Amino acid sequence: MRDEWALRVDEIWNDDTLSDDDRIERIDALAAERPAADAVALFERAGARDAAGLEQDAAPLYRAALDAGLDDAHRPQAVIQLASTLRNLGRADEAVRMLQVEVDREPVSPLRDEAAAFRALALASLGREREAASVALLALAPHLTRYTRSVASYAAELREDAR
């Protein structure tokens, strides 16, 4: 069950009438209700800036949230969002490394396929399109109703060809 604070955060995110600046202001006001090092509050502040296209401001907040110890519900989101931000900032190599850790995580991350999708984007940004296609297809293959083995096999071939 979500607490009252989290519900208020959700209301802000779901309000399509807010400008980016208004959303940041409101998220910051809610975050100020929590301790300065509250991991979830830092994550929400980062997300508000990221959604507004302020990646330079979002990245350190995502890192602070991760360092503060995000819970299992928020940690994979923060990793993916930080990696996406880093890719947008021209640091796709760092994004690939972060996302590979998330994809390899045990127990399996609930957002493993999402992490793979963003890893594929980061690989493409690095000019490694065949490897990116392989990553995307390997994530997709288990969800297919038919041809799972074939797609997985072809994806593995793409990965080998990329090396």
MODELLER restraints for C-alpha pairs under 7 A, 6 or more apart:
rsr = mdl.restraints
at = mdl.atoms
rsr.add(forms.Gaussian(group=physical.xy_distance, feature=features.Distance(at['CA:9:A'], at['CA:27:A']), mean=6.83, stdev=0.5))
rsr.add(forms.Gaussian(group=physical.xy_distance, feature=features.Distance(at['CA:12:A'], at['CA:23:A']), mean=6.62, stdev=0.5))
rsr.add(forms.Gaussian(group=physical.xy_distance, feature=features.Distance(at['CA:20:A'], at['CA:52:A']), mean=5.25, stdev=0.5))
rsr.add(forms.Gaussian(group=physical.xy_distance, feature=features.Distance(at['CA:23:A'], at['CA:48:A']), mean=6.55, stdev=0.5))
rsr.add(forms.Gaussian(group=physical.xy_distance, feature=features.Distance(at['CA:24:A'], at['CA:45:A']), mean=6.99, stdev=0.5))
rsr.add(forms.Gaussian(group=physical.xy_distance, feature=features.Distance(at['CA:24:A'], at['CA:48:A']), mean=5.29, stdev=0.5))
rsr.add(forms.Gaussian(group=physical.xy_distance, feature=features.Distance(at['CA:24:A'], at['CA:49:A']), mean=6.46, stdev=0.5))
rsr.add(forms.Gaussian(group=physical.xy_distance, feature=features.Distance(at['CA:27:A'], at['CA:44:A']), mean=6.77, stdev=0.5))
rsr.add(forms.Gaussian(group=physical.xy_distance, feature=features.Distance(at['CA:27:A'], at['CA:45:A']), mean=6.12, stdev=0.5))
rsr.add(forms.Gaussian(group=physical.xy_distance, feature=features.Distance(at['CA:28:A'], at['CA:45:A']), mean=6.09, stdev=0.5))
rsr.add(forms.Gaussian(group=physical.xy_distance, feature=features.Distance(at['CA:31:A'], at['CA:41:A']), mean=4.81, stdev=0.5))
rsr.add(forms.Gaussian(group=physical.xy_distance, feature=features.Distance(at['CA:34:A'], at['CA:41:A']), mean=6.92, stdev=0.5))
rsr.add(forms.Gaussian(group=physical.xy_distance, feature=features.Distance(at['CA:37:A'], at['CA:68:A']), mean=6.50, stdev=0.5))
rsr.add(forms.Gaussian(group=physical.xy_distance, feature=features.Distance(at['CA:38:A'], at['CA:68:A']), mean=6.92, stdev=0.5))
rsr.add(forms.Gaussian(group=physical.xy_distance, feature=features.Distance(at['CA:39:A'], at['CA:65:A']), mean=4.35, stdev=0.5))
rsr.add(forms.Gaussian(group=physical.xy_distance, feature=features.Distance(at['CA:39:A'], at['CA:66:A']), mean=6.90, stdev=0.5))
rsr.add(forms.Gaussian(group=physical.xy_distance, feature=features.Distance(at['CA:39:A'], at['CA:68:A']), mean=5.12, stdev=0.5))
rsr.add(forms.Gaussian(group=physical.xy_distance, feature=features.Distance(at['CA:39:A'], at['CA:69:A']), mean=6.11, stdev=0.5))
rsr.add(forms.Gaussian(group=physical.xy_distance, feature=features.Distance(at['CA:39:A'], at['CA:70:A']), mean=5.33, stdev=0.5))
rsr.add(forms.Gaussian(group=physical.xy_distance, feature=features.Distance(at['CA:40:A'], at['CA:65:A']), mean=6.64, stdev=0.5))
rsr.add(forms.Gaussian(group=physical.xy_distance, feature=features.Distance(at['CA:40:A'], at['CA:70:A']), mean=6.40, stdev=0.5))
rsr.add(forms.Gaussian(group=physical.xy_distance, feature=features.Distance(at['CA:42:A'], at['CA:61:A']), mean=5.75, stdev=0.5))
rsr.add(forms.Gaussian(group=physical.xy_distance, feature=features.Distance(at['CA:42:A'], at['CA:62:A']), mean=6.85, stdev=0.5))
rsr.add(forms.Gaussian(group=physical.xy_distance, feature=features.Distance(at['CA:42:A'], at['CA:64:A']), mean=6.83, stdev=0.5))
rsr.add(forms.Gaussian(group=physical.xy_distance, feature=features.Distance(at['CA:42:A'], at['CA:65:A']), mean=5.12, stdev=0.5))
rsr.add(forms.Gaussian(group=physical.xy_distance, feature=features.Distance(at['CA:43:A'], at['CA:61:A']), mean=6.60, stdev=0.5))
rsr.add(forms.Gaussian(group=physical.xy_distance, feature=features.Distance(at['CA:43:A'], at['CA:62:A']), mean=5.65, stdev=0.5))
rsr.add(forms.Gaussian(group=physical.xy_distance, feature=features.Distance(at['CA:43:A'], at['CA:65:A']), mean=5.33, stdev=0.5))
rsr.add(forms.Gaussian(group=physical.xy_distance, feature=features.Distance(at['CA:43:A'], at['CA:78:A']), mean=6.75, stdev=0.5))
rsr.add(forms.Gaussian(group=physical.xy_distance, feature=features.Distance(at['CA:45:A'], at['CA:61:A']), mean=6.97, stdev=0.5))
rsr.add(forms.Gaussian(group=physical.xy_distance, feature=features.Distance(at['CA:46:A'], at['CA:58:A']), mean=4.35, stdev=0.5))
rsr.add(forms.Gaussian(group=physical.xy_distance, feature=features.Distance(at['CA:46:A'], at['CA:59:A']), mean=6.95, stdev=0.5))
rsr.add(forms.Gaussian(group=physical.xy_distance, feature=features.Distance(at['CA:46:A'], at['CA:61:A']), mean=5.05, stdev=0.5))
rsr.add(forms.Gaussian(group=physical.xy_distance, feature=features.Distance(at['CA:46:A'], at['CA:62:A']), mean=5.54, stdev=0.5))
rsr.add(forms.Gaussian(group=physical.xy_distance, feature=features.Distance(at['CA:47:A'], at['CA:58:A']), mean=6.75, stdev=0.5))
rsr.add(forms.Gaussian(group=physical.xy_distance, feature=features.Distance(at['CA:49:A'], at['CA:55:A']), mean=6.71, stdev=0.5))
rsr.add(forms.Gaussian(group=physical.xy_distance, feature=features.Distance(at['CA:49:A'], at['CA:57:A']), mean=6.50, stdev=0.5))
rsr.add(forms.Gaussian(group=physical.xy_distance, feature=features.Distance(at['CA:49:A'], at['CA:58:A']), mean=5.32, stdev=0.5))
rsr.add(forms.Gaussian(group=physical.xy_distance, feature=features.Distance(at['CA:50:A'], at['CA:58:A']), mean=5.36, stdev=0.5))
rsr.add(forms.Gaussian(group=physical.xy_distance, feature=features.Distance(at['CA:55:A'], at['CA:85:A']), mean=5.68, stdev=0.5))
rsr.add(forms.Gaussian(group=physical.xy_distance, feature=features.Distance(at['CA:59:A'], at['CA:82:A']), mean=6.01, stdev=0.5))
rsr.add(forms.Gaussian(group=physical.xy_distance, feature=features.Distance(at['CA:59:A'], at['CA:85:A']), mean=6.68, stdev=0.5))
rsr.add(forms.Gaussian(group=physical.xy_distance, feature=features.Distance(at['CA:62:A'], at['CA:78:A']), mean=6.17, stdev=0.5))
rsr.add(forms.Gaussian(group=physical.xy_distance, feature=features.Distance(at['CA:62:A'], at['CA:82:A']), mean=6.01, stdev=0.5))
rsr.add(forms.Gaussian(group=physical.xy_distance, feature=features.Distance(at['CA:66:A'], at['CA:75:A']), mean=6.67, stdev=0.5))
rsr.add(forms.Gaussian(group=physical.xy_distance, feature=features.Distance(at['CA:76:A'], at['CA:109:A']), mean=6.97, stdev=0.5))
rsr.add(forms.Gaussian(group=physical.xy_distance, feature=features.Distance(at['CA:76:A'], at['CA:111:A']), mean=6.38, stdev=0.5))
rsr.add(forms.Gaussian(group=physical.xy_distance, feature=features.Distance(at['CA:80:A'], at['CA:99:A']), mean=6.81, stdev=0.5))
rsr.add(forms.Gaussian(group=physical.xy_distance, feature=features.Distance(at['CA:80:A'], at['CA:115:A']), mean=5.88, stdev=0.5))
rsr.add(forms.Gaussian(group=physical.xy_distance, feature=features.Distance(at['CA:83:A'], at['CA:95:A']), mean=4.34, stdev=0.5))
rsr.add(forms.Gaussian(group=physical.xy_distance, feature=features.Distance(at['CA:83:A'], at['CA:98:A']), mean=6.63, stdev=0.5))
rsr.add(forms.Gaussian(group=physical.xy_distance, feature=features.Distance(at['CA:83:A'], at['CA:99:A']), mean=6.86, stdev=0.5))
rsr.add(forms.Gaussian(group=physical.xy_distance, feature=features.Distance(at['CA:84:A'], at['CA:95:A']), mean=6.85, stdev=0.5))
rsr.add(forms.Gaussian(group=physical.xy_distance, feature=features.Distance(at['CA:84:A'], at['CA:118:A']), mean=6.71, stdev=0.5))
rsr.add(forms.Gaussian(group=physical.xy_distance, feature=features.Distance(at['CA:86:A'], at['CA:92:A']), mean=6.19, stdev=0.5))
rsr.add(forms.Gaussian(group=physical.xy_distance, feature=features.Distance(at['CA:86:A'], at['CA:95:A']), mean=5.96, stdev=0.5))
rsr.add(forms.Gaussian(group=physical.xy_distance, feature=features.Distance(at['CA:87:A'], at['CA:95:A']), mean=6.02, stdev=0.5))
rsr.add(forms.Gaussian(group=physical.xy_distance, feature=features.Distance(at['CA:87:A'], at['CA:122:A']), mean=6.02, stdev=0.5))
rsr.add(forms.Gaussian(group=physical.xy_distance, feature=features.Distance(at['CA:92:A'], at['CA:122:A']), mean=5.11, stdev=0.5))
rsr.add(forms.Gaussian(group=physical.xy_distance, feature=features.Distance(at['CA:92:A'], at['CA:125:A']), mean=6.52, stdev=0.5))
rsr.add(forms.Gaussian(group=physical.xy_distance, feature=features.Distance(at['CA:92:A'], at['CA:126:A']), mean=6.48, stdev=0.5))
rsr.add(forms.Gaussian(group=physical.xy_distance, feature=features.Distance(at['CA:95:A'], at['CA:122:A']), mean=6.44, stdev=0.5))
rsr.add(forms.Gaussian(group=physical.xy_distance, feature=features.Distance(at['CA:96:A'], at['CA:119:A']), mean=5.38, stdev=0.5))
rsr.add(forms.Gaussian(group=physical.xy_distance, feature=features.Distance(at['CA:96:A'], at['CA:122:A']), mean=5.90, stdev=0.5))
rsr.add(forms.Gaussian(group=physical.xy_distance, feature=features.Distance(at['CA:96:A'], at['CA:123:A']), mean=6.63, stdev=0.5))
rsr.add(forms.Gaussian(group=physical.xy_distance, feature=features.Distance(at['CA:99:A'], at['CA:115:A']), mean=5.70, stdev=0.5))
rsr.add(forms.Gaussian(group=physical.xy_distance, feature=features.Distance(at['CA:99:A'], at['CA:116:A']), mean=6.97, stdev=0.5))
rsr.add(forms.Gaussian(group=physical.xy_distance, feature=features.Distance(at['CA:99:A'], at['CA:119:A']), mean=5.69, stdev=0.5))
rsr.add(forms.Gaussian(group=physical.xy_distance, feature=features.Distance(at['CA:102:A'], at['CA:109:A']), mean=6.78, stdev=0.5))
rsr.add(forms.Gaussian(group=physical.xy_distance, feature=features.Distance(at['CA:102:A'], at['CA:112:A']), mean=6.73, stdev=0.5))
rsr.add(forms.Gaussian(group=physical.xy_distance, feature=features.Distance(at['CA:102:A'], at['CA:115:A']), mean=6.59, stdev=0.5))
rsr.add(forms.Gaussian(group=physical.xy_distance, feature=features.Distance(at['CA:103:A'], at['CA:112:A']), mean=5.12, stdev=0.5))
rsr.add(forms.Gaussian(group=physical.xy_distance, feature=features.Distance(at['CA:103:A'], at['CA:115:A']), mean=6.14, stdev=0.5))
rsr.add(forms.Gaussian(group=physical.xy_distance, feature=features.Distance(at['CA:103:A'], at['CA:116:A']), mean=6.31, stdev=0.5))
rsr.add(forms.Gaussian(group=physical.xy_distance, feature=features.Distance(at['CA:113:A'], at['CA:139:A']), mean=5.51, stdev=0.5))
rsr.add(forms.Gaussian(group=physical.xy_distance, feature=features.Distance(at['CA:116:A'], at['CA:135:A']), mean=6.33, stdev=0.5))
rsr.add(forms.Gaussian(group=physical.xy_distance, feature=features.Distance(at['CA:116:A'], at['CA:136:A']), mean=6.47, stdev=0.5))
rsr.add(forms.Gaussian(group=physical.xy_distance, feature=features.Distance(at['CA:116:A'], at['CA:139:A']), mean=6.43, stdev=0.5))
rsr.add(forms.Gaussian(group=physical.xy_distance, feature=features.Distance(at['CA:117:A'], at['CA:136:A']), mean=5.73, stdev=0.5))
rsr.add(forms.Gaussian(group=physical.xy_distance, feature=features.Distance(at['CA:120:A'], at['CA:132:A']), mean=4.15, stdev=0.5))
rsr.add(forms.Gaussian(group=physical.xy_distance, feature=features.Distance(at['CA:120:A'], at['CA:133:A']), mean=6.72, stdev=0.5))
rsr.add(forms.Gaussian(group=physical.xy_distance, feature=features.Distance(at['CA:120:A'], at['CA:135:A']), mean=5.77, stdev=0.5))
rsr.add(forms.Gaussian(group=physical.xy_distance, feature=features.Distance(at['CA:120:A'], at['CA:136:A']), mean=5.87, stdev=0.5))
rsr.add(forms.Gaussian(group=physical.xy_distance, feature=features.Distance(at['CA:121:A'], at['CA:132:A']), mean=6.74, stdev=0.5))
rsr.add(forms.Gaussian(group=physical.xy_distance, feature=features.Distance(at['CA:123:A'], at['CA:129:A']), mean=6.51, stdev=0.5))
rsr.add(forms.Gaussian(group=physical.xy_distance, feature=features.Distance(at['CA:123:A'], at['CA:131:A']), mean=6.93, stdev=0.5))
rsr.add(forms.Gaussian(group=physical.xy_distance, feature=features.Distance(at['CA:123:A'], at['CA:132:A']), mean=5.25, stdev=0.5))
rsr.add(forms.Gaussian(group=physical.xy_distance, feature=features.Distance(at['CA:124:A'], at['CA:132:A']), mean=5.66, stdev=0.5))
rsr.add(forms.Gaussian(group=physical.xy_distance, feature=features.Distance(at['CA:130:A'], at['CA:158:A']), mean=5.83, stdev=0.5))
rsr.add(forms.Gaussian(group=physical.xy_distance, feature=features.Distance(at['CA:130:A'], at['CA:159:A']), mean=6.65, stdev=0.5))
rsr.add(forms.Gaussian(group=physical.xy_distance, feature=features.Distance(at['CA:130:A'], at['CA:162:A']), mean=5.70, stdev=0.5))
rsr.add(forms.Gaussian(group=physical.xy_distance, feature=features.Distance(at['CA:131:A'], at['CA:158:A']), mean=6.49, stdev=0.5))
rsr.add(forms.Gaussian(group=physical.xy_distance, feature=features.Distance(at['CA:131:A'], at['CA:159:A']), mean=5.10, stdev=0.5))
rsr.add(forms.Gaussian(group=physical.xy_distance, feature=features.Distance(at['CA:131:A'], at['CA:162:A']), mean=5.70, stdev=0.5))
rsr.add(forms.Gaussian(group=physical.xy_distance, feature=features.Distance(at['CA:134:A'], at['CA:155:A']), mean=4.41, stdev=0.5))
rsr.add(forms.Gaussian(group=physical.xy_distance, feature=features.Distance(at['CA:134:A'], at['CA:156:A']), mean=6.44, stdev=0.5))
rsr.add(forms.Gaussian(group=physical.xy_distance, feature=features.Distance(at['CA:134:A'], at['CA:158:A']), mean=5.60, stdev=0.5))
rsr.add(forms.Gaussian(group=physical.xy_distance, feature=features.Distance(at['CA:134:A'], at['CA:159:A']), mean=5.55, stdev=0.5))
rsr.add(forms.Gaussian(group=physical.xy_distance, feature=features.Distance(at['CA:137:A'], at['CA:151:A']), mean=6.82, stdev=0.5))
rsr.add(forms.Gaussian(group=physical.xy_distance, feature=features.Distance(at['CA:137:A'], at['CA:152:A']), mean=6.84, stdev=0.5))
rsr.add(forms.Gaussian(group=physical.xy_distance, feature=features.Distance(at['CA:137:A'], at['CA:155:A']), mean=5.84, stdev=0.5))
rsr.add(forms.Gaussian(group=physical.xy_distance, feature=features.Distance(at['CA:138:A'], at['CA:152:A']), mean=5.49, stdev=0.5))
rsr.add(forms.Gaussian(group=physical.xy_distance, feature=features.Distance(at['CA:138:A'], at['CA:155:A']), mean=6.05, stdev=0.5))
rsr.add(forms.Gaussian(group=physical.xy_distance, feature=features.Distance(at['CA:141:A'], at['CA:148:A']), mean=4.96, stdev=0.5))
rsr.add(forms.Gaussian(group=physical.xy_distance, feature=features.Distance(at['CA:141:A'], at['CA:151:A']), mean=5.97, stdev=0.5))
rsr.add(forms.Gaussian(group=physical.xy_distance, feature=features.Distance(at['CA:141:A'], at['CA:152:A']), mean=5.82, stdev=0.5))
rsr.add(forms.Gaussian(group=physical.xy_distance, feature=features.Distance(at['CA:142:A'], at['CA:148:A']), mean=6.00, stdev=0.5))
